[in-house]
Amino acid sequence: MAKETTAARPATGGAALRQHVTDAITEATFAELAESGYARLSMEAIARRAGVGKAALYRRWPSREEMLTELIRQAVRDTLPPIPNTGALRTDLRRLLDTLRGQLTNATVRNIGAALFAEAHHNEALAEVLHTAVAAPRRENVRTVLRAAIDRGELPADLDLELASDLLIAPLGFRVLVLSGDSDDAYLETLTTALEAALKVAVPR
């Protein structure tokens, strides 16, 4: 991460101004990425939108790729939702789906996600960032919920955690991002019921 963004205490004076610039660059980067896509994203356009010179970007990051890597990681850390702990599998599932729907239906997130995942097919470094910084933390949150349900006896002890994680994340992601389908409360209630039933039999054969 850029040294200017990792101070342990609140910045003041000139440091606060630098953080203000960093925040403006971050906002401009994601706005440009949503509008233009990854391939056409340029440091010039980001600097222009942020109201700074290109030097302000290069003082923080040596390249566009390193800038995007850091900002994606930071955005994921800032938006990773709390792990539901209601004491029951069904209500935990419902809260997970509510949170996931909120993120997937955000227009900026949807546009950025589409651009990044499309580019990841041709960019190994970006694919690694998306795997380690975006997918992995969310899958670990899901596994925490699943392990708690196993401990309570609501799910089988030999549950396939990888398959179960796929089941919890993929259906809603496909519906929203690929099909642009509705995901209202009635749909989430039905999906929660279906997932609860599927998880109880998601064991190795």
Secondary structure, DSSP 8 states (H G I E B T S, - for coil): --GGG--SS---HHHHHHHHHHHHHHHHHHHHHHHH-STT--HHHHHHHHTS-HHHHHHH-SSHHHHHHHHHHHHHHHH-------SSHHHHHHHHHHHHHHHHT-HHHHHHHHHHHHHHTT-HHHHHHIIIIIIHHHHHHHHHHHHHHHHTTSS-TT--HHHHHHHHHHHHHIIIIIS-----HHHHHHHHHHHHHHHTT----
